[in-house]
Amino acid sequence: MKENGNRLLDKKIIEILFACLLVFASFFYTDKAISMMEDKDPVMIKIKKEKKSLEEEFINAKVNGEYLVPGYSGLVVDLDKSFNKMKKYGGYNESLIVFKESTPTISVDEYYDKYIVSGNGFTNYISLVFEITDKELLPKIKDILKENDVRATFFVDGLLLKEDNILITSLLQDFHEIELLNYKGSYDRLVFEEALDTLQVIANRRGKYCLAKYDQKEILELCSKEKMHTIIPTIQISSNPYLSLKGKLREGSIISITPTKENISELDVVIKYIKQRGYTLDTLEQLLSEARNITEK
């Protein structure tokens, strides 16, 4: 009786497995049939014909000795989504093409032991960065940026992060980016990590970038260990901001302005000049992103 029961159980299992196999095969051949029908559809044929002329190759990050420039994602036509949208429309329409991004094979995020010196230059973005060691001029800078609807990146001393996080939080509310400068001028790893923890609490992010003025190995080595990128600004302004910028602007520029009363008094003029030249001012995170951030319509 037990042997008969086992045979019945084995037979039942085989029947179930066979039924599952039939269902799987049915789905497989149905999908294959649909795919074959789509391939012969005039709309799909047209999409595939135009595909190559519409796509763009990704650009790899460029490494030049100790220096690094981010890459830029490519564009690839999403055949299925494009086809489905056009079938609803009733025919081929290039404006309904749906793209997806192809990421660089050599990415900026593979290198933390190099200095980033600019954005990739494939967009019109430029970044303003400010080194903040005290809060005296911070409200004025914040107001000027707000009046001009501009976002910037602030490298803030770790002690100031602890002492006045309300002011720092107000920068975040205006969608500025907060990064850690150092801790009272120190790049000791223990105090630096403690300050990063403070930044995590305030900004809900640990920090992505460090700021150097030249090839400062101490900063590069510390930040590399923390998986943070070290930035050397493309243009460093210590005085006469407007005159210092004239003729030097280009896509991808990172501009640091020393926050003195004289320099901040020219900040409004500088921002308007940059905008008049057709550039968009935004944070380092936006400038240095390799993604296109495409959105499906």
C-alpha positions in Angstrom: 0.0 0.0 0.0 2.8 2.4 0.9 4.5 1.6 -2.4 1.3 2.3 -4.4 0.9 5.6 -2.4 4.4 6.7 -3.4 3.8 5.9 -7.0 0.6 8.0 -7.0 2.5 10.8 -5.3 5.3 10.6 -7.9 2.7 10.6 -10.7 1.0 13.6 -9.3 4.3 15.5 -9.1 5.1 14.6 -12.7 1.7 15.8 -13.8 2.1 19.1 -11.9 5.6 19.6 -13.4 4.3 18.8 -16.9 1.5 21.3 -16.5 3.9 24.0 -15.3 6.1 23.3 -18.3 3.2 23.7 -20.7 2.2 27.0 -19.1 5.8 28.2 -19.3 6.1 27.1 -22.9 2.8 28.8 -23.7 4.0 32.1 -22.3 7.4 31.7 -24.1 5.9 31.0 -27.5 3.2 33.7 -27.0 5.9 36.3 -26.3 7.9 35.1 -29.2 5.0 35.3 -31.5 4.1 38.8 -30.3 7.8 39.8 -30.8 7.8 38.5 -34.3 4.6 40.4 -35.1 6.1 43.6 -33.7 9.3 43.1 -35.8 7.2 43.1 -38.9 5.1 46.1 -37.9 5.9 49.2 -40.1 6.2 51.3 -37.0 8.8 49.1 -35.4 10.7 48.8 -38.7 10.8 52.6 -38.9 12.0 52.9 -35.3 14.8 50.5 -35.9 15.7 52.3 -39.1 16.0 55.7 -37.3 17.5 54.2 -34.1 21.2 54.6 -34.9 20.9 58.2 -36.0 19.0 59.1 -32.8 21.3 57.4 -30.3 24.4 59.0 -28.7 27.5 57.2 -27.4 28.4 57.6 -23.8 31.6 59.6 -22.9 34.0 58.0 -20.5 35.6 59.9 -17.6 38.9 61.4 -18.5 42.0 60.7 -16.4 45.0 62.9 -16.9 47.7 62.1 -14.4 46.4 63.2 -11.0 43.4 64.9 -12.5 39.9 63.7 -13.4 36.9 65.0 -15.4 33.6 63.2 -15.2 32.1 61.3 -18.2 28.6 61.6 -19.6 25.9 59.0 -20.2 24.8 58.0 -23.7 21.3 57.7 -25.1 19.8 54.4 -26.3 16.4 54.0 -27.9 14.0 51.9 -25.9 12.4 49.9 -28.7 9.5 48.4 -26.7 8.4 51.6 -25.0 8.8 53.7 -28.2 6.8 51.1 -30.2 4.0 51.0 -27.6 3.6 54.8 -27.4 3.6 55.1 -31.2 1.0 52.4 -31.6 -1.3 54.3 -29.3 -0.6 57.4 -31.3 -1.4 55.6 -34.6 1.9 55.8 -36.4 5.6 56.7 -36.3 6.4 60.0 -34.6 10.0 60.9 -33.7 8.9 63.0 -30.7 7.5 59.9 -29.1 10.9 58.1 -29.1 11.7 56.9 -25.5 15.4 56.8 -24.5 17.3 55.1 -21.8 20.8 55.9 -20.6 23.9 53.9 -21.2 26.5 54.5 -18.5 30.2 55.1 -19.2 32.4 52.1 -18.8 35.0 54.4 -17.1 33.2 56.3 -14.4 34.3 59.1 -12.1 33.1 57.0 -9.2 35.9 54.5 -9.9 38.5 57.1 -8.9 38.7 58.8 -5.5 42.5 59.2 -5.6 42.3 61.9 -8.3 41.4 65.6 -8.2 38.3 66.6 -10.1 39.0 69.9 -11.8 35.7 70.6 -13.7 32.5 69.2 -14.9 32.4 67.3 -18.2 31.4 70.4 -20.3 28.6 68.6 -22.1 25.9 70.7 -20.3 25.8 74.5 -19.6 26.2 74.0 -15.9 28.6 75.9 -13.7 29.1 75.7 -10.0 29.8 78.3 -7.3 31.5 77.0 -4.2 32.1 78.9 -1.0 34.6 78.0 1.8 32.8 78.9 5.1 34.9 79.1 8.3 32.6 81.6 10.1 29.0 82.7 9.8 29.5 86.4 9.4 28.8 86.7 5.7 26.7 83.5 5.3 23.3 85.2 5.6 24.3 87.8 3.0 25.5 85.1 0.6 22.3 83.1 1.2 20.1 86.2 0.4 21.9 87.0 -2.8 21.6 83.5 -4.1 17.9 83.3 -3.2 17.2 86.6 -5.0 18.9 85.2 -8.1 17.2 81.8 -7.8 20.7 80.1 -7.7 21.9 77.0 -5.9 25.5 76.7 -4.7 27.8 74.4 -2.7 29.1 75.4 0.7 32.2 73.7 2.3 31.6 74.4 6.0 34.0 74.0 8.9 33.0 71.1 11.1 33.0 73.3 14.3 30.5 75.7 12.6 28.3 72.7 11.7 28.1 71.8 15.3 27.7 75.3 16.7 25.0 76.7 14.3 23.2 73.9 12.6 20.1 76.0 12.4 21.8 78.4 9.9 23.2 75.5 8.0 19.8 73.9 7.9 18.4 77.1 6.4 20.8 76.6 3.5 19.5 73.1 2.9 15.9 74.5 2.8 17.0 76.7 -0.1 18.3 73.5 -1.8 22.0 74.4 -1.5 24.6 71.6 -1.0 26.5 71.3 2.2 29.9 69.6 2.3 32.6 69.4 5.0 35.6 71.7 4.7 37.7 70.4 7.7 37.5 70.7 11.5 39.1 73.9 12.7 41.7 73.5 9.9 42.5 70.0 10.8 42.3 66.9 8.6 42.9 64.4 11.3 40.8 61.4 10.3 39.1 60.9 13.7 37.8 64.5 14.0 37.0 64.6 10.3 34.9 61.4 10.5 33.1 62.9 13.6 32.3 66.0 11.6 31.0 63.8 8.8 28.7 62.2 11.3 27.4 65.6 12.3 26.8 66.4 8.6 24.9 63.2 8.2 22.5 64.2 11.0 22.0 67.7 9.7 21.8 67.1 5.9 20.8 63.4 5.9 23.9 62.7 3.8 27.5 62.0 4.9 29.2 64.2 2.3 30.5 63.5 -1.3 33.2 66.1 -1.9 36.3 67.7 -0.3 37.8 71.0 -1.3 41.5 71.6 -2.1 43.2 74.7 -3.5 46.0 72.8 -5.2 47.5 69.3 -5.1 47.1 68.8 -1.4 47.9 65.2 -0.8 46.8 65.2 2.8 43.2 66.1 1.7 43.2 63.7 -1.2 44.4 60.7 0.8 41.9 61.3 3.6 39.0 61.9 1.4 39.9 58.9 -0.8 39.7 56.7 2.2 36.2 58.1 2.9 35.1 57.4 -0.7 34.8 61.2 -1.3 36.0 63.1 -4.3 38.5 65.9 -3.9 37.7 69.1 -5.9 40.2 71.7 -7.1 38.2 74.6 -8.5 38.7 75.6 -12.1 38.7 79.3 -11.2 39.7 80.5 -7.8 38.9 84.1 -7.0 40.4 85.9 -4.0 39.6 89.4 -5.1 37.8 91.4 -7.9 35.4 88.6 -8.8 33.8 90.2 -11.9 37.2 91.1 -13.5 38.6 87.7 -12.5 35.8 85.9 -14.4 35.8 87.9 -17.6 36.9 85.8 -20.5 37.5 82.7 -18.4 34.0 81.1 -18.2 33.3 77.8 -19.9 30.9 74.9 -19.5 31.7 72.8 -16.5 33.6 75.5 -14.6 33.9 75.2 -10.8 34.3 78.7 -9.4 35.4 79.3 -5.8 35.0 82.8 -4.4 36.7 83.7 -1.1 33.9 85.1 1.1 35.2 88.6 2.0 33.0 91.7 2.3 34.4 93.1 -0.9 33.9 89.9 -2.9 30.4 89.3 -1.7 29.5 92.9 -2.6 30.1 91.9 -6.2 28.3 88.5 -6.0 25.1 89.7 -7.4 26.9 91.2 -10.4 28.9 88.0 -10.9 25.8 85.8 -10.9 24.0 88.0 -13.4 27.0 88.0 -15.7 27.3 84.2 -15.6 23.5 83.9 -16.4 23.8 86.5 -19.2 26.5 84.3 -20.8 24.0 81.5 -21.0 25.2 79.3 -18.1 23.1 77.6 -15.4 24.4 77.8 -11.8 23.9 74.7 -9.7 25.4 72.5 -7.1 28.5 70.3 -7.5 26.4 67.2 -7.3 24.4 68.4 -10.4 27.5 69.6 -12.2 29.6 66.5 -11.7 26.8 64.0 -12.4 27.5 61.7 -15.4 23.7 61.0 -15.8 21.5 62.9 -18.2 18.5 62.5 -15.9 16.2 62.0 -18.8 12.5 61.9 -18.0 9.9 59.9 -20.0 7.1 62.1 -21.4 
